[in-house]
Every structure is written in structure tokens, then in C-alpha cells.
Amino acid sequence: MSPAPNATLLPELALAEQTGSRYIAGVDEVGRGALAGPVTVGIVVIDLHTLPQEVHASGTGVWQALDGVRDSKLLTAPARKRWKPSICQHAKAFSVQHSTPQTIDAAGLTSAMGAAGRAALASIHEELGHPVDHIILDGIHDWIQADVPVITIAKADTTSLSVACASVLAKVERDSLMTELAGDHPEFGWDSNKGYGSAAHRAAILSHGATQHHRTSWNLGTDTLPGL
């Protein structure tokens, strides 16, 4: 099987051609299906007016500076860490925000994702001094519910460079947080499972009980969570 292609700016360039947008924000989340830790949303903004001319002229959407970035799940942990500085350097703006397990339990996962996304967008707008023109959101549902035009694209993290970059930044930050939390709770193995429902993690919950970092409204036992 051939490796998955790298994400490109073709979706962003097509959107710009349709709408005249200049500042396009890619949005993605990580941690949706975890039993512990936050749900995390990353946003990366690309200024299409400052791209190298060859990006517009090539017809491929490839930006050499970030060629190799793809959905964070398709990159190794070391590769994600290597790409982070380049993403931050070449993005016009970026932000990563979290919603806590307590927020997830109180408001539900979708609302928690939206809250983190809107917090990240507010940070972006403060940094830019103006709103972005358009959002590309990974998935088929507009869970961010922002006061900015949104286009949803299934598996956008595999095709859209801004979304792939957002997924990488969100994954690196959330993984780092879970590794840090593992120092206080080594029995759950969060340094390796990152809060997801591995068999060892579920067994540790049964043995030691849930912590304040667990989503207590979720099924934390040994039964497989639906849809995960």
C-alpha cells in the first residue's frame, strides 16, 4: 500500500477562488475519544496573499516549506515534534486551547469542543487584529459554531494543509500535557496511551478508581465505548 499523500493548499486555494478569502483558518480537534484528559482544538491560519508565487502557479497546492505535514495520526510522535517549529514559523497565526474533563462532563463533548474552538479563534483574532475570512473544519458537522463562515470537509486533516497543521499542533500539545499528568498518576499509563481507553488503562481505572482528569460521565469500565 502506498503511503498517504501529504496535505496541500488545494482546498484553501479553491476556497479563496470561490469566496475571495485571504486569511483561512484550519481547525481540528484531538482527544475526542479519550477517557481522560481534555479535548483539544488547534487552529492554524494561512495568509494566502503572502505565499510564495510557486504555490499559486504550480497547480499542486504544495508549499515546500511545509511539504510533509499530514494528519497528525499519520505522523510519528518525533515527526510531529519536528514539524511544530516550522508550522509555527510559517503560519500567520495559531492557537491551541483545551476543554477540561469537567466541561465535557457538564456540557457534553460537542459543546466542549465548540468552547475550546471558539477560545482558540478568539485568541487568533486578537493576534491578527481582525477576524479570519473563512474556516475549514475537519468533519461533516459544524461543531465550532463561530461567527465566521465555516466549510466542513470530511477528512480535511488528510487533504487541507491548514487543518493538518492544526492537528499536529493540537496533538503535540495534548500529548505533552498527558505525559506531564502521567508523572502524578503513573498507574494509568498516560505517557503512552495519552488518556485513551487501552485495556491497561481501563484495568487501572477499575483498580484505582477515576481521577479528576477522567471523564466521569463516560463509560470508564471495560466495555468498549460505542463509536470509538
C-alpha positions as CSV (number, residue, x, y, z in Angstrom):
1,M,0.0,0.0,0.0
2,S,1.4,3.4,-1.0
3,P,1.8,6.0,1.8
4,A,-0.9,8.6,2.3
5,P,-0.2,11.8,0.4
6,N,0.9,14.9,2.2
7,A,-1.7,17.6,2.8
8,T,-1.6,20.6,0.4
9,L,-3.2,24.0,0.0
10,L,-5.5,22.9,-2.8
11,P,-8.6,23.2,-0.6
12,E,-7.6,26.6,0.7
13,L,-6.8,27.9,-2.8
14,A,-10.1,26.6,-4.1
15,L,-12.0,28.3,-1.3
16,A,-10.2,31.5,-1.9
17,E,-11.1,31.4,-5.6
18,Q,-14.7,30.8,-4.7
19,T,-15.0,33.4,-1.9
20,G,-12.1,35.8,-2.2
21,S,-10.9,34.8,1.2
22,R,-7.3,35.7,2.2
23,Y,-7.0,34.5,5.8
24,I,-8.1,30.9,6.1
25,A,-8.1,29.0,9.4
26,G,-7.8,25.3,9.5
27,V,-9.4,23.7,12.6
28,D,-9.0,20.2,14.1
29,E,-9.5,18.5,17.4
30,V,-7.7,15.8,19.2
31,G,-8.7,13.8,22.3
32,R,-12.3,13.3,21.3
33,G,-12.4,9.7,22.2
34,A,-10.1,9.7,25.2
35,L,-11.3,8.6,28.7
36,A,-9.0,11.1,30.5
37,G,-7.6,14.5,29.8
38,P,-9.0,17.4,27.8
39,V,-10.4,17.6,24.3
40,T,-8.0,19.9,22.5
41,V,-8.6,22.2,19.5
42,G,-5.9,23.6,17.2
43,I,-6.3,26.4,14.7
44,V,-3.7,27.4,12.1
45,V,-4.2,30.4,9.9
46,I,-2.6,30.7,6.4
47,D,-2.3,34.1,4.7
48,L,-2.8,33.2,1.1
49,H,-1.5,36.6,-0.1
50,T,1.9,36.0,1.3
51,L,2.5,32.5,-0.1
52,P,5.4,32.0,-2.5
53,Q,4.4,32.5,-6.1
54,E,5.1,28.9,-7.0
55,V,2.4,27.7,-4.6
56,H,-0.2,29.6,-6.7
57,A,1.5,28.7,-10.1
58,S,2.2,25.0,-9.6
59,G,-1.4,23.8,-9.6
60,T,-0.4,21.2,-6.9
61,G,-1.0,23.3,-3.8
62,V,2.3,22.2,-2.5
63,W,4.1,24.6,-0.1
64,Q,7.7,23.4,0.0
65,A,8.3,24.8,3.5
66,L,5.6,22.5,4.9
67,D,5.6,19.7,2.4
68,G,5.5,16.6,4.5
69,V,2.9,17.8,7.0
70,R,-0.1,15.5,7.2
71,D,-2.8,14.4,9.6
72,S,-1.2,14.0,13.0
73,K,-2.3,10.4,13.2
74,L,-0.2,9.6,10.2
75,L,3.0,11.1,11.6
76,T,5.1,9.6,14.3
77,A,5.5,11.5,17.6
78,P,9.1,12.6,16.7
79,A,7.9,13.8,13.3
80,R,5.1,15.8,14.8
81,K,7.6,17.5,17.2
82,R,10.0,18.2,14.3
83,W,7.2,19.9,12.3
84,K,5.9,22.0,15.1
85,P,8.5,24.9,14.8
86,S,8.1,25.1,11.0
87,I,4.3,25.2,11.3
88,C,4.5,28.0,13.9
89,Q,7.1,29.9,11.8
90,H,5.1,29.8,8.6
91,A,1.5,30.2,10.0
92,K,0.1,33.7,10.1
93,A,-1.4,32.9,13.4
94,F,-2.0,29.8,15.5
95,S,-3.6,28.8,18.8
96,V,-4.3,25.6,20.8
97,Q,-7.0,25.5,23.5
98,H,-8.4,22.8,25.8
99,S,-11.8,22.0,27.4
100,T,-11.4,20.1,30.6
101,P,-13.0,16.8,31.6
102,Q,-15.2,18.7,33.9
103,T,-16.5,20.8,31.0
104,I,-17.0,17.7,28.9
105,D,-19.0,16.1,31.7
106,A,-21.1,19.2,32.4
107,A,-21.8,20.4,28.8
108,G,-21.2,17.3,26.6
109,L,-18.4,16.6,24.2
110,T,-19.7,18.6,21.3
111,S,-20.2,21.7,23.4
112,A,-16.8,21.3,25.0
113,M,-15.2,21.1,21.5
114,G,-17.0,24.2,20.4
115,A,-16.0,26.1,23.5
116,A,-12.3,25.2,23.0
117,G,-12.5,26.1,19.3
118,R,-14.1,29.5,20.0
119,A,-11.5,30.2,22.6
120,A,-8.8,29.4,20.1
121,L,-10.5,31.5,17.5
122,A,-10.7,34.5,19.9
123,S,-7.0,34.2,20.5
124,I,-6.4,34.1,16.8
125,H,-8.5,37.2,16.2
126,E,-6.7,39.1,19.0
127,E,-3.3,38.2,17.5
128,L,-4.4,39.2,14.0
129,G,-6.3,42.3,15.0
130,H,-9.2,41.2,12.8
131,P,-11.3,38.1,12.1
132,V,-10.3,35.3,9.7
133,D,-12.2,35.2,6.5
134,H,-13.1,31.5,6.5
135,I,-12.7,28.4,8.5
136,I,-12.0,24.9,7.1
137,L,-13.3,22.4,9.7
138,D,-12.4,18.8,9.8
139,G,-15.6,16.6,9.7
140,I,-19.1,16.9,8.5
141,H,-20.7,18.9,11.4
142,D,-20.0,22.5,12.3
143,W,-19.3,22.0,16.0
144,I,-17.4,25.2,16.4
145,Q,-20.4,27.4,15.8
146,A,-18.3,30.6,15.3
147,D,-19.3,34.0,13.9
148,V,-17.1,33.3,10.8
149,P,-18.1,31.4,7.6
150,V,-17.3,27.7,8.0
151,I,-16.9,25.0,5.4
152,T,-16.8,21.4,6.7
153,I,-14.8,18.8,4.9
154,A,-14.7,15.1,5.8
155,K,-11.1,14.0,6.5
156,A,-9.9,17.6,5.9
157,D,-6.9,16.7,8.1
158,T,-5.6,14.5,5.3
159,T,-6.1,17.0,2.4
160,S,-6.0,20.5,3.8
161,L,-2.6,21.8,4.9
162,S,-4.0,24.3,7.4
163,V,-6.1,21.6,9.0
164,A,-3.3,19.1,9.1
165,C,-1.0,21.7,10.7
166,A,-3.7,22.4,13.3
167,S,-4.0,18.7,14.0
168,V,-0.2,18.5,14.6
169,L,-0.1,21.4,17.0
170,A,-3.1,20.2,18.9
171,K,-1.7,16.6,19.1
172,V,1.8,17.8,20.3
173,E,0.4,20.0,23.0
174,R,-2.2,17.5,24.3
175,D,0.4,14.6,24.3
176,S,2.8,16.8,26.2
177,L,0.1,17.6,28.8
178,M,-0.9,13.9,29.2
179,T,2.8,12.9,29.6
180,E,3.1,15.6,32.3
181,L,-0.1,14.3,34.1
182,A,1.3,10.8,34.0
183,G,4.0,11.9,36.4
184,D,1.4,12.3,39.1
185,H,-0.7,9.3,38.1
186,P,1.8,6.7,36.6
187,E,-0.6,3.8,37.2
188,F,-2.8,4.8,34.3
189,G,0.0,4.8,31.6
190,W,-1.0,8.2,30.2
191,D,2.5,8.8,28.9
192,S,1.9,6.0,26.4
193,N,-1.9,5.8,25.9
194,K,-2.5,9.6,26.2
195,G,-5.7,9.0,28.1
196,Y,-7.3,6.7,25.5
197,G,-9.1,3.5,26.5
198,S,-6.5,0.9,26.3
199,A,-7.1,-2.4,28.2
200,A,-4.4,-1.5,30.7
201,H,-5.9,2.0,31.2
202,R,-9.4,0.6,31.8
203,A,-8.0,-2.1,34.2
204,A,-6.2,0.7,36.2
205,I,-9.4,2.6,36.5
206,L,-11.1,-0.5,37.9
207,S,-8.2,-1.0,40.3
208,H,-7.5,2.6,41.4
209,G,-10.7,4.5,40.7
210,A,-11.1,7.6,38.5
211,T,-9.2,10.8,39.0
212,Q,-10.2,14.4,38.4
213,H,-8.7,14.0,35.0
214,H,-11.1,11.3,33.9
215,R,-14.4,12.0,32.1
216,T,-16.6,10.5,34.8
217,S,-19.8,10.8,32.8
218,W,-18.3,8.3,30.3
219,N,-18.2,4.5,30.4
220,L,-14.8,4.1,32.2
221,G,-15.2,0.3,32.6
222,T,-14.1,-2.5,30.4
223,D,-17.0,-2.2,27.9
224,T,-16.0,-0.7,24.5
225,L,-17.3,2.8,24.0
226,P,-19.7,3.0,21.1
227,G,-18.3,4.5,18.0
228,L,-14.7,4.6,19.3
